[in-house]
Structure formats: structure tokens, C-alpha cells
Amino acid sequence: MADDSVTSRHMIEHLLRTQGYEVLPAASGAEAWRLLQRERVAVVVTDLDMPEMDGYGLLQRVRSTPALAGLPVVVVSNRSGEADRVAEAGADAFVPKDRFRQKEFTTLLEDLVRKRRKGAEP
């Protein structure tokens, strides 16, 4: 979960932990990228506007790294007009922060993780 907003990061982290997810919080795209180099994750949740490396930079690195290319990436951002650009960059989903709904978000993540696991089965 990469977001430089402490409030957003803590809110999403708490929500995901209550749903049984282990969460690796990061305050920037660069920090999230370093975590992805060391840790195995089921899904990436990222904001767009962050220091060091923005969400687009993180998404580009994930998509261009063969071992991570199929990893689901969900963008949660205040930049509600970015949905098309985020999709073109390879994100699996875009959630505007002003329309964030906990139940819908957790259902979205569950669906993405389930699809990825199905695709990984022989």
C-alpha cells in the first residue's frame, strides 16, 4: 500500500488488516518498489501523487519486471480524471478517493487476487 498521505495510508491499511490481509505500507513509490524487491505480495495498492517515485513510475516498473508483470495493481487517487490514463498505463483498477467505499474496495481486491490465483494454477 503506497500513499504519502498518512491518513489515507492508515485508513486503507486498517481496512485491509481487518479483512485478513498482511499490509506492507510505503510512503512513496520508491519505498514500495524497494519492498516489492524483497517481499512477495498478492496485490499493489498505490496513489499517484507521491515523492521520489509517483504511482505511474511504480506501475511502469511493476509492468516491466517479468516476475511482477502479472501482479494486480489498484490505483486509489484524488485525481479522478486519470482513470483512462491509469488504465492505459496498465493498472487493473482505478478508485477515486472521493468515491472510495470500503465494501466495494475489498470486493475488488478479493476479485483481483482470486483471478490472479486462478491464472497461476496449472
Backbone atoms as SQL, in Angstrom:
CREATE TABLE atoms (id INTEGER PRIMARY KEY, chain TEXT, resi INTEGER, resn TEXT, atom TEXT, x REAL, y REAL, z REAL);
INSERT INTO atoms VALUES
  (1, 'A', 1, 'MET', 'N', 0.859, -1.161, 0.000),
  (2, 'A', 1, 'MET', 'CA', 0.000, 0.000, 0.000),
  (3, 'A', 1, 'MET', 'C', 0.896, 1.212, 0.000),
  (4, 'A', 2, 'ALA', 'N', 0.933, 1.923, -1.110),
  (5, 'A', 2, 'ALA', 'CA', 1.810, 3.081, -1.248),
  (6, 'A', 2, 'ALA', 'C', 0.982, 4.360, -1.349),
  (7, 'A', 3, 'ASP', 'N', 1.164, 5.241, -0.381),
  (8, 'A', 3, 'ASP', 'CA', 0.478, 6.537, -0.374),
  (9, 'A', 3, 'ASP', 'C', 1.230, 7.447, 0.571),
  (10, 'A', 4, 'ASP', 'N', 1.552, 8.661, 0.127),
  (11, 'A', 4, 'ASP', 'CA', 2.268, 9.574, 1.003),
  (12, 'A', 4, 'ASP', 'C', 1.351, 10.241, 2.023),
  (13, 'A', 5, 'SER', 'N', 0.046, 10.144, 1.852),
  (14, 'A', 5, 'SER', 'CA', -0.906, 10.671, 2.827),
  (15, 'A', 5, 'SER', 'C', -1.018, 9.683, 3.989),
  (16, 'A', 6, 'VAL', 'N', -0.589, 10.127, 5.159),
  (17, 'A', 6, 'VAL', 'CA', -0.629, 9.265, 6.340),
  (18, 'A', 6, 'VAL', 'C', -2.067, 8.827, 6.617),
  (19, 'A', 7, 'THR', 'N', -3.005, 9.741, 6.496),
  (20, 'A', 7, 'THR', 'CA', -4.412, 9.432, 6.764),
  (21, 'A', 7, 'THR', 'C', -4.929, 8.351, 5.825),
  (22, 'A', 8, 'SER', 'N', -4.719, 8.518, 4.525),
  (23, 'A', 8, 'SER', 'CA', -5.177, 7.524, 3.550),
  (24, 'A', 8, 'SER', 'C', -4.490, 6.191, 3.753),
  (25, 'A', 9, 'ARG', 'N', -3.191, 6.241, 3.967),
  (26, 'A', 9, 'ARG', 'CA', -2.422, 5.009, 4.139),
  (27, 'A', 9, 'ARG', 'C', -2.914, 4.228, 5.362),
  (28, 'A', 10, 'HIS', 'N', -3.111, 4.921, 6.469),
  (29, 'A', 10, 'HIS', 'CA', -3.561, 4.247, 7.685),
  (30, 'A', 10, 'HIS', 'C', -4.987, 3.723, 7.546),
  (31, 'A', 11, 'MET', 'N', -5.853, 4.481, 6.890),
  (32, 'A', 11, 'MET', 'CA', -7.240, 4.044, 6.726),
  (33, 'A', 11, 'MET', 'C', -7.310, 2.776, 5.871),
  (34, 'A', 12, 'ILE', 'N', -6.614, 2.766, 4.746),
  (35, 'A', 12, 'ILE', 'CA', -6.639, 1.588, 3.877),
  (36, 'A', 12, 'ILE', 'C', -5.901, 0.422, 4.546),
  (37, 'A', 13, 'GLU', 'N', -4.794, 0.721, 5.211),
  (38, 'A', 13, 'GLU', 'CA', -4.060, -0.334, 5.913),
  (39, 'A', 13, 'GLU', 'C', -4.949, -0.991, 6.968),
  (40, 'A', 14, 'HIS', 'N', -5.643, -0.200, 7.757),
  (41, 'A', 14, 'HIS', 'CA', -6.536, -0.741, 8.796),
  (42, 'A', 14, 'HIS', 'C', -7.649, -1.580, 8.163),
  (43, 'A', 15, 'LEU', 'N', -8.255, -1.065, 7.109),
  (44, 'A', 15, 'LEU', 'CA', -9.321, -1.801, 6.421),
  (45, 'A', 15, 'LEU', 'C', -8.806, -3.160, 5.943),
  (46, 'A', 16, 'LEU', 'N', -7.662, -3.172, 5.296),
  (47, 'A', 16, 'LEU', 'CA', -7.127, -4.418, 4.755),
  (48, 'A', 16, 'LEU', 'C', -6.730, -5.398, 5.860),
  (49, 'A', 17, 'ARG', 'N', -6.168, -4.891, 6.935),
  (50, 'A', 17, 'ARG', 'CA', -5.799, -5.775, 8.049),
  (51, 'A', 17, 'ARG', 'C', -7.047, -6.415, 8.658),
  (52, 'A', 18, 'THR', 'N', -8.135, -5.652, 8.783),
  (53, 'A', 18, 'THR', 'CA', -9.362, -6.227, 9.345),
  (54, 'A', 18, 'THR', 'C', -9.961, -7.274, 8.411),
  (55, 'A', 19, 'GLN', 'N', -9.593, -7.242, 7.135),
  (56, 'A', 19, 'GLN', 'CA', -10.060, -8.242, 6.176),
  (57, 'A', 19, 'GLN', 'C', -9.098, -9.420, 6.062),
  (58, 'A', 20, 'GLY', 'N', -8.056, -9.421, 6.885),
  (59, 'A', 20, 'GLY', 'CA', -7.133, -10.547, 6.921),
  (60, 'A', 20, 'GLY', 'C', -5.902, -10.408, 6.048),
  (61, 'A', 21, 'TYR', 'N', -5.731, -9.261, 5.409),
  (62, 'A', 21, 'TYR', 'CA', -4.544, -9.052, 4.579),
  (63, 'A', 21, 'TYR', 'C', -3.365, -8.623, 5.441),
  (64, 'A', 22, 'GLU', 'N', -2.179, -9.083, 5.076),
  (65, 'A', 22, 'GLU', 'CA', -0.955, -8.538, 5.647),
  (66, 'A', 22, 'GLU', 'C', -0.614, -7.339, 4.774),
  (67, 'A', 23, 'VAL', 'N', -0.297, -6.218, 5.375),
  (68, 'A', 23, 'VAL', 'CA', -0.083, -4.986, 4.623),
  (69, 'A', 23, 'VAL', 'C', 1.346, -4.501, 4.820),
  (70, 'A', 24, 'LEU', 'N', 1.963, -4.122, 3.710),
  (71, 'A', 24, 'LEU', 'CA', 3.296, -3.532, 3.735),
  (72, 'A', 24, 'LEU', 'C', 3.140, -2.067, 3.331),
  (73, 'A', 25, 'PRO', 'N', 3.028, -1.146, 4.300),
  (74, 'A', 25, 'PRO', 'CA', 2.811, 0.257, 3.963),
  (75, 'A', 25, 'PRO', 'C', 4.086, 0.932, 3.463),
  (76, 'A', 26, 'ALA', 'N', 3.907, 1.859, 2.525),
  (77, 'A', 26, 'ALA', 'CA', 5.021, 2.630, 1.982),
  (78, 'A', 26, 'ALA', 'C', 4.558, 4.069, 1.776),
  (79, 'A', 27, 'ALA', 'N', 5.433, 5.019, 2.073),
  (80, 'A', 27, 'ALA', 'CA', 5.096, 6.434, 1.951),
  (81, 'A', 27, 'ALA', 'C', 5.448, 7.009, 0.589),
  (82, 'A', 28, 'SER', 'N', 6.025, 6.191, -0.283),
  (83, 'A', 28, 'SER', 'CA', 6.377, 6.664, -1.624),
  (84, 'A', 28, 'SER', 'C', 6.433, 5.477, -2.576),
  (85, 'A', 29, 'GLY', 'N', 6.404, 5.783, -3.856),
  (86, 'A', 29, 'GLY', 'CA', 6.549, 4.736, -4.854),
  (87, 'A', 29, 'GLY', 'C', 7.909, 4.062, -4.764),
  (88, 'A', 30, 'ALA', 'N', 8.939, 4.853, -4.453),
  (89, 'A', 30, 'ALA', 'CA', 10.289, 4.289, -4.342),
  (90, 'A', 30, 'ALA', 'C', 10.367, 3.313, -3.175),
  (91, 'A', 31, 'GLU', 'N', 9.746, 3.656, -2.062),
  (92, 'A', 31, 'GLU', 'CA', 9.737, 2.744, -0.915),
  (93, 'A', 31, 'GLU', 'C', 8.953, 1.475, -1.255),
  (94, 'A', 32, 'ALA', 'N', 7.830, 1.634, -1.942),
  (95, 'A', 32, 'ALA', 'CA', 7.040, 0.468, -2.364),
  (96, 'A', 32, 'ALA', 'C', 7.854, -0.401, -3.306),
  (97, 'A', 33, 'TRP', 'N', 8.590, 0.203, -4.228),
  (98, 'A', 33, 'TRP', 'CA', 9.409, -0.564, -5.163),
  (99, 'A', 33, 'TRP', 'C', 10.465, -1.371, -4.409),
  (100, 'A', 34, 'ARG', 'N', 11.094, -0.757, -3.399),
  (101, 'A', 34, 'ARG', 'CA', 12.094, -1.487, -2.604),
  (102, 'A', 34, 'ARG', 'C', 11.444, -2.677, -1.888),
  (103, 'A', 35, 'LEU', 'N', 10.238, -2.488, -1.370),
  (104, 'A', 35, 'LEU', 'CA', 9.529, -3.588, -0.713),
  (105, 'A', 35, 'LEU', 'C', 9.223, -4.712, -1.706),
  (106, 'A', 36, 'LEU', 'N', 8.821, -4.341, -2.913),
  (107, 'A', 36, 'LEU', 'CA', 8.494, -5.347, -3.931),
  (108, 'A', 36, 'LEU', 'C', 9.721, -6.151, -4.360),
  (109, 'A', 37, 'GLN', 'N', 10.894, -5.599, -4.173),
  (110, 'A', 37, 'GLN', 'CA', 12.125, -6.324, -4.495),
  (111, 'A', 37, 'GLN', 'C', 12.415, -7.413, -3.470),
  (112, 'A', 38, 'ARG', 'N', 11.897, -7.238, -2.232),
  (113, 'A', 38, 'ARG', 'CA', 12.194, -8.173, -1.140),
  (114, 'A', 38, 'ARG', 'C', 11.031, -9.052, -0.740),
  (115, 'A', 39, 'GLU', 'N', 9.825, -8.579, -0.940),
  (116, 'A', 39, 'GLU', 'CA', 8.645, -9.253, -0.412),
  (117, 'A', 39, 'GLU', 'C', 7.740, -9.750, -1.544),
  (118, 'A', 40, 'ARG', 'N', 7.067, -10.837, -1.278),
  (119, 'A', 40, 'ARG', 'CA', 6.084, -11.361, -2.222),
  (120, 'A', 40, 'ARG', 'C', 4.711, -10.824, -1.803),
  (121, 'A', 41, 'VAL', 'N', 3.983, -10.237, -2.742),
  (122, 'A', 41, 'VAL', 'CA', 2.680, -9.656, -2.424),
  (123, 'A', 41, 'VAL', 'C', 1.629, -10.178, -3.391),
  (124, 'A', 42, 'ALA', 'N', 0.366, -10.064, -2.987),
  (125, 'A', 42, 'ALA', 'CA', -0.744, -10.533, -3.821),
  (126, 'A', 42, 'ALA', 'C', -1.315, -9.423, -4.681),
  (127, 'A', 43, 'VAL', 'N', -1.178, -8.178, -4.231),
  (128, 'A', 43, 'VAL', 'CA', -1.747, -7.034, -4.944),
  (129, 'A', 43, 'VAL', 'C', -1.024, -5.761, -4.489),
  (130, 'A', 44, 'VAL', 'N', -0.937, -4.797, -5.385),
  (131, 'A', 44, 'VAL', 'CA', -0.356, -3.495, -5.063),
  (132, 'A', 44, 'VAL', 'C', -1.480, -2.465, -5.093),
  (133, 'A', 45, 'VAL', 'N', -1.546, -1.663, -4.040),
  (134, 'A', 45, 'VAL', 'CA', -2.470, -0.532, -3.987),
  (135, 'A', 45, 'VAL', 'C', -1.595, 0.706, -3.909),
  (136, 'A', 46, 'THR', 'N', -1.803, 1.658, -4.824),
  (137, 'A', 46, 'THR', 'CA', -0.950, 2.834, -4.856),
  (138, 'A', 46, 'THR', 'C', -1.722, 4.103, -5.173),
  (139, 'A', 47, 'ASP', 'N', -1.230, 5.191, -4.649),
  (140, 'A', 47, 'ASP', 'CA', -1.683, 6.526, -5.006),
  (141, 'A', 47, 'ASP', 'C', -0.888, 6.948, -6.241),
  (142, 'A', 48, 'LEU', 'N', -1.270, 8.054, -6.848),
  (143, 'A', 48, 'LEU', 'CA', -0.500, 8.573, -7.977),
  (144, 'A', 48, 'LEU', 'C', 0.533, 9.598, -7.525),
  (145, 'A', 49, 'ASP', 'N', 0.120, 10.543, -6.688),
  (146, 'A', 49, 'ASP', 'CA', 0.982, 11.647, -6.276),
  (147, 'A', 49, 'ASP', 'C', 1.762, 11.283, -5.024),
  (148, 'A', 50, 'MET', 'N', 3.058, 11.007, -5.216),
  (149, 'A', 50, 'MET', 'CA', 3.941, 10.657, -4.109),
  (150, 'A', 50, 'MET', 'C', 5.337, 11.181, -4.412),
  (151, 'A', 51, 'PRO', 'N', 6.142, 11.401, -3.365),
  (152, 'A', 51, 'PRO', 'CA', 7.529, 11.834, -3.588),
  (153, 'A', 51, 'PRO', 'C', 8.400, 10.686, -4.094),
  (154, 'A', 52, 'GLU', 'N', 9.574, 11.024, -4.553),
  (155, 'A', 52, 'GLU', 'CA', 10.594, 10.092, -5.049),
  (156, 'A', 52, 'GLU', 'C', 10.177, 9.380, -6.323),
  (157, 'A', 53, 'MET', 'N', 9.071, 8.632, -6.284),
  (158, 'A', 53, 'MET', 'CA', 8.548, 7.944, -7.462),
  (159, 'A', 53, 'MET', 'C', 7.030, 7.978, -7.348),
  (160, 'A', 54, 'ASP', 'N', 6.373, 8.492, -8.380),
  (161, 'A', 54, 'ASP', 'CA', 4.909, 8.552, -8.318),
  (162, 'A', 54, 'ASP', 'C', 4.293, 7.200, -8.680),
  (163, 'A', 55, 'GLY', 'N', 2.984, 7.127, -8.610),
  (164, 'A', 55, 'GLY', 'CA', 2.284, 5.881, -8.900),
  (165, 'A', 55, 'GLY', 'C', 2.491, 5.393, -10.316),
  (166, 'A', 56, 'TYR', 'N', 2.612, 6.322, -11.262),
  (167, 'A', 56, 'TYR', 'CA', 2.875, 5.909, -12.645),
  (168, 'A', 56, 'TYR', 'C', 4.249, 5.260, -12.770),
  (169, 'A', 57, 'GLY', 'N', 5.235, 5.809, -12.075),
  (170, 'A', 57, 'GLY', 'CA', 6.569, 5.217, -12.096),
  (171, 'A', 57, 'GLY', 'C', 6.576, 3.833, -11.481),
  (172, 'A', 58, 'LEU', 'N', 5.866, 3.685, -10.371),
  (173, 'A', 58, 'LEU', 'CA', 5.767, 2.379, -9.725),
  (174, 'A', 58, 'LEU', 'C', 5.071, 1.387, -10.640),
  (175, 'A', 59, 'LEU', 'N', 3.968, 1.798, -11.233),
  (176, 'A', 59, 'LEU', 'CA', 3.219, 0.929, -12.145),
  (177, 'A', 59, 'LEU', 'C', 4.078, 0.519, -13.341),
  (178, 'A', 60, 'GLN', 'N', 4.826, 1.446, -13.896),
  (179, 'A', 60, 'GLN', 'CA', 5.696, 1.146, -15.037),
  (180, 'A', 60, 'GLN', 'C', 6.757, 0.122, -14.652),
  (181, 'A', 61, 'ARG', 'N', 7.343, 0.262, -13.468),
  (182, 'A', 61, 'ARG', 'CA', 8.362, -0.704, -13.032),
  (183, 'A', 61, 'ARG', 'C', 7.759, -2.084, -12.808),
  (184, 'A', 62, 'VAL', 'N', 6.573, -2.117, -12.190),
  (185, 'A', 62, 'VAL', 'CA', 5.922, -3.411, -11.956),
  (186, 'A', 62, 'VAL', 'C', 5.633, -4.089, -13.291),
  (187, 'A', 63, 'ARG', 'N', 5.044, -3.373, -14.232),
  (188, 'A', 63, 'ARG', 'CA', 4.662, -3.959, -15.519),
  (189, 'A', 63, 'ARG', 'C', 5.856, -4.354, -16.375),
  (190, 'A', 64, 'SER', 'N', 7.008, -3.699, -16.171),
  (191, 'A', 64, 'SER', 'CA', 8.180, -4.016, -16.995),
  (192, 'A', 64, 'SER', 'C', 9.108, -5.039, -16.341),
  (193, 'A', 65, 'THR', 'N', 8.741, -5.545, -15.180),
  (194, 'A', 65, 'THR', 'CA', 9.539, -6.557, -14.493),
  (195, 'A', 65, 'THR', 'C', 8.851, -7.904, -14.665),
  (196, 'A', 66, 'PRO', 'N', 9.444, -8.823, -15.413),
  (197, 'A', 66, 'PRO', 'CA', 8.768, -10.086, -15.713),
  (198, 'A', 66, 'PRO', 'C', 8.183, -10.814, -14.499),
  (199, 'A', 67, 'ALA', 'N', 8.896, -10.846, -13.390),
  (200, 'A', 67, 'ALA', 'CA', 8.406, -11.562, -12.211),
  (201, 'A', 67, 'ALA', 'C', 7.202, -10.886, -11.561),
  (202, 'A', 68, 'LEU', 'N', 6.980, -9.616, -11.873),
  (203, 'A', 68, 'LEU', 'CA', 5.888, -8.855, -11.256),
  (204, 'A', 68, 'LEU', 'C', 4.815, -8.420, -12.246),
  (205, 'A', 69, 'ALA', 'N', 5.046, -8.623, -13.511),
  (206, 'A', 69, 'ALA', 'CA', 4.178, -8.064, -14.551),
  (207, 'A', 69, 'ALA', 'C', 2.707, -8.432, -14.398),
  (208, 'A', 70, 'GLY', 'N', 2.408, -9.606, -13.875),
  (209, 'A', 70, 'GLY', 'CA', 1.024, -10.028, -13.719),
  (210, 'A', 70, 'GLY', 'C', 0.398, -9.650, -12.388),
  (211, 'A', 71, 'LEU', 'N', 1.145, -8.956, -11.561),
  (212, 'A', 71, 'LEU', 'CA', 0.670, -8.553, -10.244),
  (213, 'A', 71, 'LEU', 'C', -0.466, -7.530, -10.383),
  (214, 'A', 72, 'PRO', 'N', -1.609, -7.761, -9.735),
  (215, 'A', 72, 'PRO', 'CA', -2.691, -6.768, -9.814),
  (216, 'A', 72, 'PRO', 'C', -2.268, -5.450, -9.162),
  (217, 'A', 73, 'VAL', 'N', -2.583, -4.350, -9.834),
  (218, 'A', 73, 'VAL', 'CA', -2.282, -3.021, -9.312),
  (219, 'A', 73, 'VAL', 'C', -3.568, -2.209, -9.311),
  (220, 'A', 74, 'VAL', 'N', -3.897, -1.661, -8.138),
  (221, 'A', 74, 'VAL', 'CA', -5.071, -0.814, -7.975),
  (222, 'A', 74, 'VAL', 'C', -4.590, 0.577, -7.604),
  (223, 'A', 75, 'VAL', 'N', -5.048, 1.574, -8.348),
  (224, 'A', 75, 'VAL', 'CA', -4.707, 2.963, -8.069),
  (225, 'A', 75, 'VAL', 'C', -5.867, 3.607, -7.322),
  (226, 'A', 76, 'VAL', 'N', -5.557, 4.229, -6.181),
  (227, 'A', 76, 'VAL', 'CA', -6.529, 4.977, -5.393),
  (228, 'A', 76, 'VAL', 'C', -5.999, 6.406, -5.334),
  (229, 'A', 77, 'SER', 'N', -6.741, 7.348, -5.941),
  (230, 'A', 77, 'SER', 'CA', -6.192, 8.689, -6.089),
  (231, 'A', 77, 'SER', 'C', -7.259, 9.775, -6.036),
  (232, 'A', 78, 'ASN', 'N', -6.821, 10.972, -5.649),
  (233, 'A', 78, 'ASN', 'CA', -7.676, 12.164, -5.711),
  (234, 'A', 78, 'ASN', 'C', -7.843, 12.657, -7.140),
  (235, 'A', 79, 'ARG', 'N', -6.990, 12.217, -8.028),
  (236, 'A', 79, 'ARG', 'CA', -7.012, 12.679, -9.420),
  (237, 'A', 79, 'ARG', 'C', -8.043, 11.878, -10.212),
  (238, 'A', 80, 'SER', 'N', -9.311, 12.176, -9.983),
  (239, 'A', 80, 'SER', 'CA', -10.402, 11.383, -10.552),
  (240, 'A', 80, 'SER', 'C', -10.431, 11.407, -12.076),
  (241, 'A', 81, 'GLY', 'N', -9.842, 12.381, -12.704),
  (242, 'A', 81, 'GLY', 'CA', -9.815, 12.449, -14.158),
  (243, 'A', 81, 'GLY', 'C', -8.748, 11.576, -14.796),
  (244, 'A', 82, 'GLU', 'N', -8.043, 10.794, -14.018),
  (245, 'A', 82, 'GLU', 'CA', -6.927, 9.987, -14.514),
  (246, 'A', 82, 'GLU', 'C', -7.311, 8.551, -14.870),
  (247, 'A', 83, 'ALA', 'N', -8.574, 8.178, -14.755),
  (248, 'A', 83, 'ALA', 'CA', -8.978, 6.773, -14.935),
  (249, 'A', 83, 'ALA', 'C', -8.493, 6.187, -16.257),
  (250, 'A', 84, 'ASP', 'N', -8.673, 6.892, -17.358),
  (251, 'A', 84, 'ASP', 'CA', -8.252, 6.368, -18.663),
  (252, 'A', 84, 'ASP', 'C', -6.737, 6.245, -18.752),
  (253, 'A', 85, 'ARG', 'N', -6.033, 7.258, -18.274),
  (254, 'A', 85, 'ARG', 'CA', -4.565, 7.229, -18.332),
  (255, 'A', 85, 'ARG', 'C', -4.012, 6.099, -17.454),
  (256, 'A', 86, 'VAL', 'N', -4.624, 5.895, -16.287),
  (257, 'A', 86, 'VAL', 'CA', -4.201, 4.824, -15.388),
  (258, 'A', 86, 'VAL', 'C', -4.414, 3.464, -16.055),
  (259, 'A', 87, 'ALA', 'N', -5.550, 3.297, -16.716),
  (260, 'A', 87, 'ALA', 'CA', -5.831, 2.034, -17.418),
  (261, 'A', 87, 'ALA', 'C', -4.826, 1.818, -18.542),
  (262, 'A', 88, 'GLU', 'N', -4.523, 2.867, -19.303),
  (263, 'A', 88, 'GLU', 'CA', -3.548, 2.762, -20.399),
  (264, 'A', 88, 'GLU', 'C', -2.162, 2.400, -19.863),
  (265, 'A', 89, 'ALA', 'N', -1.850, 2.849, -18.650),
  (266, 'A', 89, 'ALA', 'CA', -0.548, 2.556, -18.046),
  (267, 'A', 89, 'ALA', 'C', -0.475, 1.120, -17.521),
  (268, 'A', 90, 'GLY', 'N', -1.627, 0.443, -17.470),
  (269, 'A', 90, 'GLY', 'CA', -1.611, -0.961, -17.085),
  (270, 'A', 90, 'GLY', 'C', -2.209, -1.298, -15.737),
  (271, 'A', 91, 'ALA', 'N', -2.849, -0.333, -15.078),
  (272, 'A', 91, 'ALA', 'CA', -3.478, -0.632, -13.788),
  (273, 'A', 91, 'ALA', 'C', -4.699, -1.518, -14.010),
  (274, 'A', 92, 'ASP', 'N', -4.972, -2.364, -13.051),
  (275, 'A', 92, 'ASP', 'CA', -6.129, -3.245, -13.123),
  (276, 'A', 92, 'ASP', 'C', -7.412, -2.539, -12.713),
  (277, 'A', 93, 'ALA', 'N', -7.281, -1.510, -11.879),
  (278, 'A', 93, 'ALA', 'CA', -8.462, -0.783, -11.421),
  (279, 'A', 93, 'ALA', 'C', -8.060, 0.601, -10.941),
  (280, 'A', 94, 'PHE', 'N', -9.025, 1.508, -10.998),
  (281, 'A', 94, 'PHE', 'CA', -8.848, 2.874, -10.516),
  (282, 'A', 94, 'PHE', 'C', -10.000, 3.204, -9.590),
  (283, 'A', 95, 'VAL', 'N', -9.681, 3.695, -8.384),
  (284, 'A', 95, 'VAL', 'CA', -10.698, 4.080, -7.409),
  (285, 'A', 95, 'VAL', 'C', -10.457, 5.530, -7.012),
  (286, 'A', 96, 'PRO', 'N', -11.361, 6.441, -7.385),
  (287, 'A', 96, 'PRO', 'CA', -11.220, 7.832, -6.931),
  (288, 'A', 96, 'PRO', 'C', -11.427, 7.902, -5.412),
  (289, 'A', 97, 'LYS', 'N', -10.564, 8.631, -4.724),
  (290, 'A', 97, 'LYS', 'CA', -10.679, 8.709, -3.266),
  (291, 'A', 97, 'LYS', 'C', -12.021, 9.278, -2.827),
  (292, 'A', 98, 'ASP', 'N', -12.584, 10.175, -3.616),
  (293, 'A', 98, 'ASP', 'CA', -13.865, 10.761, -3.210),
  (294, 'A', 98, 'ASP', 'C', -15.039, 9.797, -3.401),
  (295, 'A', 99, 'ARG', 'N', -14.791, 8.663, -4.051),
  (296, 'A', 99, 'ARG', 'CA', -15.827, 7.636, -4.217),
  (297, 'A', 99, 'ARG', 'C', -15.431, 6.305, -3.586),
  (298, 'A', 100, 'PHE', 'N', -14.469, 6.358, -2.692),
  (299, 'A', 100, 'PHE', 'CA', -13.966, 5.156, -2.030),
  (300, 'A', 100, 'PHE', 'C', -15.039, 4.603, -1.097),
  (301, 'A', 101, 'ARG', 'N', -15.379, 3.343, -1.292),
  (302, 'A', 101, 'ARG', 'CA', -16.336, 2.641, -0.434),
  (303, 'A', 101, 'ARG', 'C', -15.657, 1.364, 0.034),
  (304, 'A', 102, 'GLN', 'N', -15.580, 1.170, 1.338),
  (305, 'A', 102, 'GLN', 'CA', -14.828, 0.061, 1.903),
  (306, 'A', 102, 'GLN', 'C', -15.242, -1.292, 1.341),
  (307, 'A', 103, 'LYS', 'N', -16.520, -1.584, 1.338),
  (308, 'A', 103, 'LYS', 'CA', -17.007, -2.889, 0.892),
  (309, 'A', 103, 'LYS', 'C', -16.669, -3.114, -0.586),
  (310, 'A', 104, 'GLU', 'N', -16.912, -2.108, -1.418),
  (311, 'A', 104, 'GLU', 'CA', -16.605, -2.233, -2.847),
  (312, 'A', 104, 'GLU', 'C', -15.109, -2.438, -3.066),
  (313, 'A', 105, 'PHE', 'N', -14.295, -1.737, -2.275),
  (314, 'A', 105, 'PHE', 'CA', -12.849, -1.846, -2.410),
  (315, 'A', 105, 'PHE', 'C', -12.360, -3.238, -2.037),
  (316, 'A', 106, 'THR', 'N', -12.824, -3.755, -0.915),
  (317, 'A', 106, 'THR', 'CA', -12.374, -5.085, -0.507),
  (318, 'A', 106, 'THR', 'C', -12.876, -6.156, -1.483),
  (319, 'A', 107, 'THR', 'N', -14.078, -5.985, -2.013),
  (320, 'A', 107, 'THR', 'CA', -14.578, -6.933, -3.021),
  (321, 'A', 107, 'THR', 'C', -13.711, -6.882, -4.273),
  (322, 'A', 108, 'LEU', 'N', -13.341, -5.688, -4.699),
  (323, 'A', 108, 'LEU', 'CA', -12.466, -5.514, -5.860),
  (324, 'A', 108, 'LEU', 'C', -11.143, -6.245, -5.640),
  (325, 'A', 109, 'LEU', 'N', -10.519, -6.047, -4.491),
  (326, 'A', 109, 'LEU', 'CA', -9.236, -6.706, -4.215),
  (327, 'A', 109, 'LEU', 'C', -9.384, -8.219, -4.185),
  (328, 'A', 110, 'GLU', 'N', -10.440, -8.705, -3.535),
  (329, 'A', 110, 'GLU', 'CA', -10.674, -10.144, -3.487),
  (330, 'A', 110, 'GLU', 'C', -10.815, -10.719, -4.895),
  (331, 'A', 111, 'ASP', 'N', -11.552, -10.030, -5.756),
  (332, 'A', 111, 'ASP', 'CA', -11.739, -10.495, -7.130),
  (333, 'A', 111, 'ASP', 'C', -10.415, -10.525, -7.889),
  (334, 'A', 112, 'LEU', 'N', -9.615, -9.480, -7.744),
  (335, 'A', 112, 'LEU', 'CA', -8.329, -9.428, -8.446),
  (336, 'A', 112, 'LEU', 'C', -7.383, -10.517, -7.961),
  (337, 'A', 113, 'VAL', 'N', -7.323, -10.728, -6.658),
  (338, 'A', 113, 'VAL', 'CA', -6.449, -11.763, -6.103),
  (339, 'A', 113, 'VAL', 'C', -6.928, -13.139, -6.550),
  (340, 'A', 114, 'ARG', 'N', -8.229, -13.368, -6.526),
  (341, 'A', 114, 'ARG', 'CA', -8.789, -14.656, -6.951),
  (342, 'A', 114, 'ARG', 'C', -8.465, -14.915, -8.433),
  (343, 'A', 115, 'LYS', 'N', -8.644, -13.924, -9.278),
  (344, 'A', 115, 'LYS', 'CA', -8.341, -14.081, -10.714),
  (345, 'A', 115, 'LYS', 'C', -6.868, -14.395, -10.927),
  (346, 'A', 116, 'ARG', 'N', -6.007, -13.724, -10.183),
  (347, 'A', 116, 'ARG', 'CA', -4.571, -13.971, -10.350),
  (348, 'A', 116, 'ARG', 'C', -4.230, -15.393, -9.913),
  (349, 'A', 117, 'ARG', 'N', -4.805, -15.843, -8.814),
  (350, 'A', 117, 'ARG', 'CA', -4.532, -17.197, -8.336),
  (351, 'A', 117, 'ARG', 'C', -5.050, -18.229, -9.329),
  (352, 'A', 118, 'LYS', 'N', -6.208, -17.982, -9.908),
  (353, 'A', 118, 'LYS', 'CA', -6.753, -18.912, -10.917),
  (354, 'A', 118, 'LYS', 'C', -5.826, -18.986, -12.119),
  (355, 'A', 119, 'GLY', 'N', -5.309, -17.838, -12.540),
  (356, 'A', 119, 'GLY', 'CA', -4.404, -17.804, -13.674),
  (357, 'A', 119, 'GLY', 'C', -3.081, -18.473, -13.394),
  (358, 'A', 120, 'ALA', 'N', -2.702, -18.567, -12.118),
  (359, 'A', 120, 'ALA', 'CA', -1.426, -19.181, -11.751),
  (360, 'A', 120, 'ALA', 'C', -1.540, -20.689, -11.564),
  (361, 'A', 121, 'GLU', 'N', -2.783, -21.200, -11.495),
  (362, 'A', 121, 'GLU', 'CA', -2.965, -22.646, -11.315),
  (363, 'A', 121, 'GLU', 'C', -2.674, -23.385, -12.608),
  (364, 'A', 122, 'PRO', 'N', -2.099, -24.591, -12.501),
  (365, 'A', 122, 'PRO', 'CA', -1.795, -25.365, -13.716),
  (366, 'A', 122, 'PRO', 'C', -3.048, -25.895, -14.379);
